[in-house]
Amino acid sequence: MSAIELGGGVSWVHECFAETDGHIHVSVYLVDAPEGAILIDAGSFHHRQRLSDRIRDATAGRGIGAIILSHSDYPHSGNIPSFRADWGDFEIVASCGDPELQGLPYARRTRIGDVADVLGRRFAVLDPPLADRNHTTWVYDESSRTLFVADGFGTLHAPGACDIDWGRIPKDGRAEGVHEFHAQTLPWLRYADPDRVMGALHTILERHPPAWIAPIHGPPIAEADVDRYMQDLGNALARIAEHHRR
């Protein structure tokens, strides 16, 4: 499967692996900027060769000119050394103000609230309500109105649904896939107030309305499907919290 175009110069590149009760994506996204190709996250080293081949194909062999990291654990940054060996000393935009603490002393620091110009394209740097590390950031591409998110907004899916966006996943498995992903991946949600989490998410979507939500661990969610996803997510968070209270 080659890169899948979402529009506005953004393409989805992904692999999947088996997880309890379904498959889970490890996605990266290519953004076509005036001064080169930007990669959102670097992916897991387990998928290094396949991701590299697809990126090379999608960029006509030119590779990438920058990476923007959501955070620096291995499923998100594991391929940086090999990609730098393949495509040179490209810019790395870190997900925090102290990249040296992430083992990336050569990366450009970012801070919540910044608007970062990367290869001639503007990204708003956002504080994520759904994350598994405290140094995580989300970014919003102003040109395409794409909201890149980690680690929330994922969905476990059946093996045959690896290459389709969220709205085309069979309805009978969608809501449960949203619940199972968040229950397995973000254990702190059992202690969280679902209404406060959903309120923070709605605020971000109101301030940065997405044509696409682009999760690292799920299929992209089109604008027409965002309300349905948010309803499933709200129900999932309520179930997770209620299960813990029992």
C-alpha positions as CSV (number, residue, x, y, z in Angstrom):
1,M,0.0,0.0,0.0
2,S,1.5,3.3,-1.1
3,A,0.8,6.7,0.6
4,I,-2.9,7.7,0.6
5,E,-3.6,11.3,-0.2
6,L,-5.9,13.1,2.2
7,G,-5.9,16.5,0.4
8,G,-4.2,19.8,0.9
9,G,-0.7,18.3,0.4
10,V,-1.1,15.7,3.2
11,S,-0.7,12.0,2.7
12,W,-1.1,9.0,5.1
13,V,1.6,6.4,5.3
14,H,1.0,3.5,7.7
15,E,1.6,0.0,8.9
16,C,-0.4,-2.2,11.4
17,F,0.3,-4.8,14.0
18,A,-1.9,-7.2,15.9
19,E,-3.1,-6.1,19.3
20,T,-5.5,-7.6,21.7
21,D,-9.0,-7.6,20.0
22,G,-7.8,-6.2,16.7
23,H,-5.1,-4.4,14.7
24,I,-3.6,-1.0,15.6
25,H,-2.0,1.5,13.2
26,V,1.5,3.0,13.4
27,S,1.0,5.9,11.1
28,V,3.1,8.8,9.8
29,Y,2.0,11.6,7.6
30,L,3.8,13.4,4.7
31,V,3.1,17.1,4.3
32,D,4.2,18.8,1.0
33,A,5.7,22.1,2.0
34,P,7.2,24.8,-0.3
35,E,10.8,23.9,0.7
36,G,10.5,20.1,0.9
37,A,8.6,17.2,2.4
38,I,7.7,17.2,6.1
39,L,7.2,13.9,8.0
40,I,4.9,13.9,11.0
41,D,6.5,11.4,13.4
42,A,9.1,8.8,12.3
43,G,7.3,5.5,13.0
44,S,8.5,2.4,14.7
45,F,11.7,0.7,13.7
46,H,9.8,-2.6,13.3
47,H,8.3,-1.1,10.2
48,R,11.4,0.8,9.0
49,Q,11.9,-0.6,5.6
50,R,8.3,-0.5,4.5
51,L,7.8,3.0,5.7
52,S,11.1,4.1,4.1
53,D,10.1,2.6,0.8
54,R,6.7,4.2,0.8
55,I,8.1,7.6,1.7
56,R,10.7,7.3,-1.0
57,D,8.0,6.4,-3.5
58,A,5.7,9.2,-2.4
59,T,8.5,11.8,-2.7
60,A,9.9,10.5,-6.0
61,G,13.1,9.5,-4.3
62,R,13.8,12.9,-2.7
63,G,13.0,11.8,0.8
64,I,12.2,14.3,3.6
65,G,13.4,17.7,4.6
66,A,12.1,17.8,8.2
67,I,10.4,15.7,10.8
68,I,7.9,17.1,13.4
69,L,7.7,14.8,16.4
70,S,4.6,14.4,18.6
71,H,6.8,12.8,21.2
72,S,10.0,10.8,21.3
73,D,9.2,7.3,22.4
74,Y,10.1,4.5,20.0
75,P,6.9,4.1,18.0
76,H,7.2,7.8,17.1
77,S,10.9,8.5,16.8
78,G,12.5,5.1,16.3
79,N,13.5,5.6,12.6
80,I,15.2,9.0,12.9
81,P,18.8,7.6,12.8
82,S,18.1,5.5,9.7
83,F,16.1,8.2,7.9
84,R,19.0,10.7,8.6
85,A,21.4,8.1,7.1
86,D,19.1,7.8,4.0
87,W,18.2,11.5,3.5
88,G,20.8,13.6,5.2
89,D,20.9,16.0,8.1
90,F,17.3,17.2,7.9
91,E,15.6,19.4,10.5
92,I,13.9,17.8,13.5
93,V,11.2,19.7,15.3
94,A,11.0,18.5,18.9
95,S,7.7,18.2,20.8
96,C,9.0,20.2,23.8
97,G,11.1,23.0,25.0
98,D,13.9,20.7,26.2
99,P,14.8,18.4,23.3
100,E,18.1,17.4,24.9
101,L,16.2,15.6,27.6
102,Q,14.6,13.5,24.8
103,G,18.0,12.6,23.4
104,L,17.6,15.1,20.6
105,P,20.1,17.9,21.4
106,Y,20.2,18.9,17.7
107,A,16.4,19.4,17.4
108,R,14.5,22.7,17.2
109,R,12.6,23.3,20.5
110,T,8.9,24.2,20.5
111,R,6.6,25.4,23.1
112,I,2.8,25.1,23.5
113,G,1.2,28.1,21.8
114,D,3.9,28.6,19.2
115,V,3.2,28.8,15.5
116,A,6.2,27.1,13.9
117,D,7.3,27.7,10.3
118,V,8.7,24.4,9.0
119,L,10.0,24.4,5.4
120,G,7.6,27.3,4.6
121,R,4.5,25.7,6.1
122,R,2.8,26.9,9.4
123,F,1.9,24.6,12.3
124,A,0.2,25.6,15.5
125,V,1.7,23.8,18.5
126,L,-1.1,22.6,20.8
127,D,-1.4,21.1,24.3
128,P,-3.0,17.6,24.0
129,P,-5.8,16.5,26.3
130,L,-5.2,12.9,25.2
131,A,-1.6,11.7,25.5
132,D,0.6,9.0,27.1
133,R,3.7,11.2,27.7
134,N,4.0,14.6,29.4
135,H,6.2,15.9,26.6
136,T,3.7,15.3,23.9
137,T,2.4,18.0,21.5
138,W,-0.2,18.0,18.8
139,V,0.2,20.2,15.7
140,Y,-2.4,21.8,13.4
141,D,-1.5,22.5,9.8
142,E,-3.1,25.7,9.0
143,S,-3.0,25.2,5.2
144,S,-4.8,21.9,5.0
145,R,-6.6,22.2,8.3
146,T,-5.2,18.8,9.5
147,L,-4.9,18.1,13.2
148,F,-2.1,15.7,13.9
149,V,-2.7,13.9,17.2
150,A,-1.0,11.3,19.4
151,D,-1.8,9.1,21.2
152,G,-5.5,9.7,21.4
153,F,-8.1,9.4,18.6
154,G,-7.0,5.9,17.8
155,T,-9.2,2.9,16.9
156,L,-8.6,-0.8,17.0
157,H,-9.8,-2.3,13.7
158,A,-10.3,-5.7,12.1
159,P,-7.4,-7.0,9.9
160,G,-9.2,-6.2,6.7
161,A,-9.8,-2.6,7.5
162,C,-6.1,-1.4,7.6
163,D,-6.2,0.9,4.6
164,I,-9.4,2.8,5.0
165,D,-10.3,6.0,6.9
166,W,-12.4,5.8,10.1
167,G,-15.7,6.6,8.5
168,R,-15.5,3.6,6.2
169,I,-14.8,1.1,9.1
170,P,-17.9,-1.1,9.4
171,K,-20.3,0.5,11.8
172,D,-20.7,-2.6,14.0
173,G,-17.0,-2.4,15.0
174,R,-16.3,1.3,15.1
175,A,-17.5,2.3,18.6
176,E,-16.0,-0.8,20.2
177,G,-12.7,-0.1,18.4
178,V,-12.6,3.4,19.8
179,H,-13.3,2.1,23.3
180,E,-10.8,-0.7,23.3
181,F,-8.0,1.5,21.9
182,H,-8.3,4.1,24.7
183,A,-8.9,1.5,27.4
184,Q,-5.7,-0.4,26.4
185,T,-3.5,2.6,25.5
186,L,-4.3,5.4,28.0
187,P,-4.7,3.7,31.4
188,W,-4.9,7.1,33.2
189,L,-8.3,7.7,31.6
190,R,-9.9,5.4,34.3
191,Y,-9.1,8.2,36.8
192,A,-10.1,11.1,34.6
193,D,-13.4,13.1,34.5
194,P,-14.8,12.2,31.0
195,D,-16.7,15.5,30.7
196,R,-13.5,17.6,31.4
197,V,-11.5,15.6,28.8
198,M,-14.2,15.9,26.2
199,G,-14.6,19.6,27.0
200,A,-10.9,20.2,26.4
201,L,-11.1,18.3,23.1
202,H,-14.2,20.2,21.9
203,T,-12.3,23.5,22.7
204,I,-9.4,22.5,20.5
205,L,-11.7,21.5,17.6
206,E,-13.6,24.8,17.9
207,R,-10.3,26.8,17.8
208,H,-8.7,24.6,15.1
209,P,-11.5,23.1,13.0
210,P,-10.1,20.1,11.2
211,A,-10.7,19.0,7.6
212,W,-9.0,15.8,8.9
213,I,-7.9,14.5,12.3
214,A,-4.8,12.5,11.7
215,P,-4.0,10.1,14.5
216,I,-0.7,8.2,14.8
217,H,-2.4,5.1,16.1
218,G,-5.6,5.1,14.1
219,P,-7.0,5.8,10.6
220,P,-7.6,9.4,9.6
221,I,-11.0,10.9,10.5
222,A,-12.7,13.1,7.9
223,E,-14.5,16.3,8.8
224,A,-17.8,14.7,8.0
225,D,-17.1,12.0,10.6
226,V,-15.7,14.0,13.4
227,D,-19.0,14.4,15.3
228,R,-19.7,10.7,15.1
229,Y,-16.2,9.9,16.3
230,M,-16.5,12.4,19.2
231,Q,-19.8,10.8,20.2
232,D,-18.1,7.3,20.3
233,L,-15.1,8.7,22.1
234,G,-17.3,10.4,24.8
235,N,-19.2,7.1,25.3
236,A,-15.8,5.2,25.5
237,L,-14.4,7.6,28.1
238,A,-17.6,7.3,30.2
239,R,-17.4,3.5,30.0
240,I,-13.7,3.4,31.1
241,A,-14.4,5.7,34.1
242,E,-17.5,3.7,35.1
243,H,-15.6,0.4,34.9
244,H,-13.0,1.7,37.3
245,R,-15.5,2.9,39.8
246,R,-17.1,-0.5,40.1
